[in-house]
Amino acid sequence: MKYHFDLIYNKMKPAEFLDSITSLFEFRTIKDTAGNEYVFYRFFDTSFLEESDILPNPEERTIKGMDRTALEAVDNHIHIVDNPKRKDFEKLCVAGEKLGKMMLAKLKYDFPDKKFCVFVTIEIDETMTIRFHQQWDGESYYFNPEDYKDKKDVKIMGFYC
């Protein structure tokens, strides 16, 4: 199962590199017992959800202590660059903005009746991630990028539809 992508081209064969990038834009759905439809990356293994029927009813709003937003956001996050350096920060911000917008456009295309949030996070000397979740009624966004605007080593970009 792929949960981590290192998109540094020189560490991958060309086919692996392209497969990693394109798989970021492939999704699947699963419904809970109340009929809520969750969206996950295609490669995310949902068999434990399907087999154990543990997705929540809306009244319970919890699975492992998570609401629907957190369930999608946690399971739908990918590390795309490990240990980003300050010298690369601006380039990563530009690339992250493009990736975030592309992912949001693909989600809107694949699921025109749903609303999504995509977040790209860059943490200097830590990681760069991309994650998404639906905008569920009555639930807050997983991140508020404004909460991080004063942190010099962290940037979170949010894209919404």
C-alpha positions, 0 to 999 in steps of 0.5 A: 500500500502506498501511503508515502510519495517521495517525488524527488525525481532522481530517487525514482525510476521515471515510471514510478515517478509518474505513477506516484504523481498520477495516483494522487488524482484517483479516488474511490468512495465508500458509504457508511451505514447511514448512507454518507459517502466518503471519498478516499484516495484510490490506493487507500485500503478501505477493506477494514472499513468495509469488512467491519462496518465501523463507519459511523451513523451521523448521530454517533459522528465518531470512528476512533474518536474522529468526525467525518472530516477528520476521518477523511483528512487523516486518511487522505494525507500524503507526504510528498516531500520529506525534509524540505529546506528553507532554500526550496521554500518558495519553489515548494509553495508555488508547486504546492499551490499548483498541486492543491488547485489541480487536486481540487479541480479533479475532485470537483470534476469527479464529484460535482455534487460534493464540496471539498477542501484541499490543504497543502502543508509545508513544514521546513525540515519536516515534511510537505503534505497534501490532504483533502476532505469533504465539507461536511454539514455541521463540521469545521475544516480540518485546518484553518490556514490563518492559524498558521500565518505567523509561523515562519517555518510552516505554511498551510494553503487551503483550496475550497469549492 
